[in-house]
Amino acid sequence: MLDLKTYLEQKRLLIDQTLEQVIPPAEEFPGSIHRAMRYCLLAGGKRLRPILAIAAAEAVGGRADAVLKEACALELIHTYSLIHDDLPSMDNDDYRRGMPTTHKVFGEALAVLAGDALLTEAFRLLSGGCRNGTHRADTMLEIIQILSEAAGSRGLIGGQVADLESEGKVIEESILDYIHTRKTGRLITASVLLGAKLAGGSADEVACLEAYGRAIGHAFQITDDILDVSGSTERLGKPAGSDLKNNKATYLSICGMEEAQKRQKALYEDALNALKLFDDKAEPLRLIGQYIIERAT
Amino acid sequence: MLDLKTYLEQKRLLIDQTLEQVIPPAEEFPGSIHRAMRYCLLAGGKRLRPILAIAAAEAVGGRADAVLKEACALELIHTYSLIHDDLPSMDNDDYRRGMPTTHKVFGEALAVLAGDALLTEAFRLLSGGCRNGTHRADTMLEIIQILSEAAGSRGLIGGQVADLESEGKVIEESILDYIHTRKTGRLITASVLLGAKLAGGSADEVACLEAYGRAIGHAFQITDDILDVSGSTERLGKPAGSDLKNNKATYLSICGMEEAQKRQKALYEDALNALKLFDDKAEPLRLIGQYIIERAT
């Protein structure tokens, strides 16, 4: 039987090695920007998005190494969004991944620019992916389109804006849904799509995996809300209770703990159902779904 | 004979109309990010980069409308870099394109996010470009690669970092060259390449146009340095003398006015030489080269 812990650890190492290679070395001029880029990117992190891409590729019969570089682009986008979200003008967070945030160490200007550079680097990585003939150019372009939509003002950025503007306000559940699907859901779904499409999944397989991605993306955000209340700073790598501090609406503040846990279970069922047609090769995806919920318990 | 003023005005209108269409409407939720994105983007500007792309496409026998959307991606990247460069933690500028800077109107958080969104939108635009079969997928990917390299930590961002770190210091000419080629030169060269490649220019044509782009990109930055000393705030749309204020090294502070003007002329000759093999269709490019120098006189 598959041991998820070992699986996640193996993939994480693979991703960390690849990230280390694709980012300019710390000593390249001007060194400060490259050190700042590497600081938060290589500080650790679960690497959930690239692992989901790899697991989705494997689920449709592909190999991890065929999508590894492209999967790393997901982590670059995720890390850029963390660095910018942590800025004093936004969430003003001092700790991330258990270390002082990028602007605390390198100053605000370099934090803004390091985020910009990681975002740009993600697209450079994706556009270089078919040079060696591994992937078809039209598939790569489709992936770039999916990721740029997930990351743009109708995705990640729109979610962050709605989140900032909701601080201290009583918001409707529909706005909270918007924030959650945009801030977390769409990039997680895009991660699964990236792996499935690059590995040549059929239209049916891709549609099922997209449904899986949506369900676990949603569950992930609820978990985050629960952890913000019940987790420790040590375990989170950032201060617990920061949503409360910033007066942010969460599933808990709107629906309460019991309802939040009920929803998580329902979403986990949705995720498993979406994988019904898949064989053992989708086992990592199933276990990751379970892991996402269990983080919170 | 071609009247450059009319040519620039016609293309500028075409680009302004297209930019207006490709960016999400101001009323789309969350409205603040879309208003912030549109504010600086549609505030005017010479649209030099997209015009260069169109003129390069025409020089190799292509049509403006076949590269128009992709050319707009250049303006999105340029505008994002202006918004971020103007931030308080960077150049701390209050005026741009004759209007208060984005962070002055929308606050810092939205200025950072609007820049992020414009950058992301540029890649969305480029990745959607071949859906209708106008361009080959592999050419589009090559363009995305060229632009992401020109905009990344080895291009635009590297230039901005070196520029910030040189403030108040006596720097060598090699560092100034690095700053100039990265902050301005590479995106201008990329603009010419985008037009030439998308319009199907031959390898020889593309190489000549790349040399043209390098020469005028360099000339453009020297012009900017001269204007910062001799131009008026009204004409520049931003405060004159801001380089001096920020203690920035310029060609003038290193080489003096006479030498700067001599270099400009030499670069203009280089630009014309690079176009030697082209017929009348390259006339706009020749006149733009002249225009870039004459801005400063």
Interface residues (C-beta under 8 A of the other chain):
Chain A: P24 E28 F29 P30 S32 I33 H34 M37 Y80 H84 L87 S89 M90 G107 E108 A109 L110 V112 L113 G115 D116 A117 L119 T120 E121 F123 R124 L126 S127 G128 C130 R136 A137 D138 M140 L141 E142 I144 Q145 S148 E149 A151 G152 S153 R154 I157 G158 Q160 V161 A162 L164 E165 Y178
Chain B: P24 E28 F29 P30 S32 I33 H34 M37 Y80 H84 L87 S89 M90 G107 E108 A109 L110 V112 L113 G115 D116 A117 L119 T120 E121 F123 R124 L126 S127 G128 C130 R136 A137 D138 M140 L141 E142 I144 Q145 S148 E149 A151 G152 S153 R154 I157 G158 Q160 V161 A162 L164 E165 Y178
